[in-house]
Amino acid sequence: MGNLKDIWVFIEMSAQQPKRSSLEIFAKAQKIAAEAGAEAVSVLCPADGDFSAVEIAEAMKNAVEKETPGAVLFASTPLGKDISAILSADMNLGIASDCTDVMSRNEDLDLLFIRPTFDGKLRASVSLNKKPQIGSFVSGAFPMDGEAPDIHKNARLLKPENSTAIQRQFLEFIEDSGLAEANIEEASILVAGGRGVGSAEGFEKLRELARLLGGNIAASRAAVDEGWISRDYQVGATGKTVAPKIYFACGISGAVPHVAGMKESDVIIAINTDASASIFDIAHYGIVGDLHQVIPELIAAIKAAKSE
């Protein structure tokens, strides 16, 4: 693996802070680079919100053509997906999207990407024969142990230019609190509901519990398909992949596609009336009971503890 060139990781920012998903990927890149005798390089774009994905991708392309890294990695965020896809198309390169793992291959001097397929029931290995290799990774693919890596040492700074091809004019800013709340990938605590919640109104108690804990709500595909909650909150193979510190699975059976999106959570607490539900197979703690009774009791206990 000694001939592998640098591994670049695009560090996406939010409120002038690096997103956790980007830091996770960079930490993984550092481990692979150390094994290969290469370097992991953070690629920074301060105020990336001021530029479009096309503009950032163009700046990335110029930097890649100049320095020829061995791989360029992204988080599978909306921005990361857009930039990686544009870069792949513009440079006629392959791309491994929404991966859950990556490893070095000594014999081929490249990387092997792992991604879920068949609703998370199988894992496919993806090899790219053009350099640089481009890959994107779902949130929580590489949970960090210890402190976040230093992204400023040996960093590359992108300098995008505003495109003259698209004329833009700022008219008004409309705050969308719902959009911010739906960013479940960054939540440290998630209270997720499934078909057992029973209705859209049933999610209100889950939302109250999540707020008390400083977390967010989430949902299974079954709850989303019923129309009880927006698809922005869906966890699973066809939704978002999350890895919070605590994941409450309320009225969720534990089907494979859902588990694929939350199995890396640090602590999983399952609440279900069915003692034989599959979710208990992966839960660290389980409560066999009616969530409509258990959740209010949890809320009351937390409020009582906070008032002491």
N, C-alpha and C positions, 0 to 999 in steps of 0.2 A: 504493500500500500504506500510505499515511500514516494511514488511519483504523483500522488494525489495533490492537486494544488489547493489553495485556500478554499474553505467553505464559508460562503457569505450567508448571513441571516438578516433579512429586512426587519428592523425593529419598528413596529408600529406604535405610535404615541397616542395617548388619551389624556387630555388636560395636562400636557407637558410631562407626562410620566409614561414610561414604557409599559405596554400591556403585558399582563402575566403570560399570555400565550406565546408572545415573542420571546420573553425571557426563558421560558421552558425550552423552546427550540434552540436558543443560543447555548444554553447549558449542555444540551445533548450534543450540539455541534462541537463544543469544546472537547468533550470526551472522545468523539470520533477522531477529531483532528489530532489530539494528543497521541492516539494509537497509530495514526498514519504518518506522524512526523510532519504534519501540516499545521495551519493556523485557522482558527475560527475568527471570522471578521464580522463585526456588527456594522450594518449599513443603516445610517441614520438620515432621516429627512425631517429636520425641525419644522414645526408648523405644517405637517403633512396635510392638515385639513384645509390649507390654503390652495392646494393643488389638486387637480383631477388625477385619476388613476392613469390616464393616458400620459399626462405630463411627467408623473413620477416614473412610469415605465420607460419613457424616452430617456430620462436622466440615468436610470438604471442600465439601460442598453448601452449608452455611451461609456459608462464606467466599466461594464463587463467587457466590452470590446477592447478597451484600453488595457485592462489588467488581467483578463482571462482567468477568472477563478474556476475551480473544479466543479462547484455546485452553488446554487442559490436557493435558499430555503425561505418559506413564508408561513405565517399562520393562516389558517383557513377562515379568516374574517372576510366580510364583504370586500374590503379594500385589498386585502392580500390575495383573494381569489382573482380580482380584476387585474391587478398588476402582474401576477404570475401568468395569467392567461394571455395578456397582451404581449408580455415579454416573450413567451413561448411562440406566439404567432409571428411576431416581428422578426425573430431570430431563427425561425424554422427549427425549433427545438422541441423535443418531447417534454411531457410534464406528467408527474405523478401527483394526483390531487387527493386531498382529504385523507392523507395517510395517518396511520397510528404508530408507525415505527420506522426506523431506518437503521441500516447496519453497513459496516464496511466489508468489502470482499477483497481479500488480499490477492487472490489469483487474477482478478480482472482489473485491479486498480480503480475501482469505482464504488458506487453506493448501490445498495439494494433497498428499495422502498416497499413497505408493507401497508396494504390498505384492505379494509373490510369489503366483502362482496356477499351477494345473496342475503341481504338484510342482516349482515353481521354474523351469519352462520359459518362463513368461511373467510380465510384470509388469503389474499392474492399477493404474490411478489411481483414487483415491477422493476425491470431493468431498462435503463435509458442508454442508448449507444452514441449520443451526441453530447458534447460538452459546451457550456456547463450544464450539468443536470439540474433540473428545476423540480422542486417538490413543495407541497403545502401540507400542513398538519393540523388536525383537529385539536381543539382546546383540551388540555388534560392528557395529551398523549405522553408527555414526559414530566410527571410530577417532580417538582424540585425538592431536593433534600438540602436543608440549610439555607444560607443566604443567597440572594439573587446574584447572578454573575455581573461582573463589571463590564458594561457595554461601551465604555468610553476609551478603554485602552485599545490601541490599534484599530480604531474605528474609521470607516469611510463615510464621508459626508456628501450626500447627494445635493445637487443644486439645480432643481427643476426650473424651467422657464415657462411662464404663462403663455399658452398657445394663442396665436393671433387668429387661428382658424375658427375659434369659437368665441363669439362676442358675448360677454356676460355683464349683467347689471344687477347689483344688489337692490332689491325692492323692500323686503321686509323679513324679519326673523320671527317665525312662529314657533314658540316653545312646544315641544312634544314630549311631555313627561312619560307618556306611555312607551315611546321608543326607547328612552333611557332605561325604563324599568325592564324592558324586554331583553336587555343585554345580560342574559342569564349565564353566559360563559364566564363572566368575571365575578359572579357571586360566590361568597365563601360558605353560605348556607342556602339551601334550596328546600322548599316545601312543595313536593310534587303530588299532583292528584291524577287519578285514573278514572276508569269507568265507575268505580265504586263511589266516587264523589256524588254522582247522581244528577247533578244539574249545574247550571252556571252559578246559581245562588250558593251552591255548596262550596264554591271556590272562595267565597268571601271569608269564611272562617280560616281557610288555609292562608289567605292573604294576611289576615290579622296576626296569625301565628308567625308568619315570615317577617312582618314588620317589627313585632316584639323582639325577634331574634336578630334583627338587622340584616335579614336576608331577602330572598325573592321567591316568587312562586314559579312552578314549572308544571309540565303536564305530559301525559302519555299520548300517543297517537289516538287512542280510543276516545279520550276526552276532547281532543281537538276535532276529530271527525264528527262528534256529536254537536259541535258548534258551541261548546260551553266556554271555550277560551281560544285566544288567537294562536295561530300556528307559530308565531314568533316565540312562544314558550315551550314548544314541543321538544322533548328529549328523545333521542333514539337514533337508529340507523338512518331513518328518513327525516330526522330533525337535527338537533344540535347535540354535540358531545360536550359533556360537562365533567368537572372533577372538583366539586366543592369539598370543604372540610367536613360538612355534615349534609346528608341527603335524606330527607324524609320521603318515603314512598307510601303514599296514602291511597288505599283502594286500588293499588296497582298489582296486577297478577304476577308480573315478572317475566313477560314474554321476551324471547331472545333479542328481537330488534330494539326493545326499550333498554334492556340490560346493557347492550353494546354501547349505549350513549352515556351511561352513568356508573359503570362498574369500577371505575378508577377513583370514585369518591373515597375520602379517608374513612368516614364512618357512615354506614347506611342503616337507617332506622325504618323498619317496615311496620305498617299498620294495616291489617287485613282480617276480615271475618273468617277467611278460609285458612285453617292451620296448615293445609297442604299446598298452599300457593307457592309457586316457584320462587317468588321474591325472597322468601325466608331462607332459601339455599345460599344466597349471597349476602344477606343482611347480617350486620354485626349485632344488632339488637332487634328483637321482634315483639310486637304486641298483637295478640290475637283478640280482636275486638272491633266494634263498630266505630269507624273514624268519626262519625257524627257525635259520638259520646266522648271518645278519647281526646280529640282535638280541643273541644271546649274545656275539658279538665286540664289539659296542658296549658292552655291560655290562662286559665284562672290561677294555676300554680305559679306561672312565670310572673303574672301581675302581682301576686302576693309576695313573691320573693323580692321584686323590685321595690315594693312599698316599704319593706322592712328597713 
